[in-house]
Amino acid sequence: MTTLNNLKLGQKATIIEFTDEFLSRKFIEMGCIPGEKVKLANIAPFGDPIAIEVAGYLLSMRKHEASTVVVKINPENNVANCDV
């Protein structure tokens, strides 16, 4: 398991849990609930913020916020910009 801020562009994952109670409430209100699938859709030019696809829309968040979302990387990933 890893956190949302460690995904590579195009990588898909499933939300497992949150490590920050305050931010978890905010994320749940925006559709980021445990079991929901997410995809890293975009990264700003200097690396922060990031945009994820979740619940049918794009959600932008800071990397420090994304570091509080524990995810499991999905096996069917189609990773763009993959380091081989």
Buried (B, 14 or more C-beta within 10 A) or exposed (E): EBBBBBBBBBBBBBBBEBEBEEBBEBBBEEBBBBEBEBBBBEBEEEEBBBBBBBEEEEBEBEBEBBBBBBBEBBEEBEBEEEEE
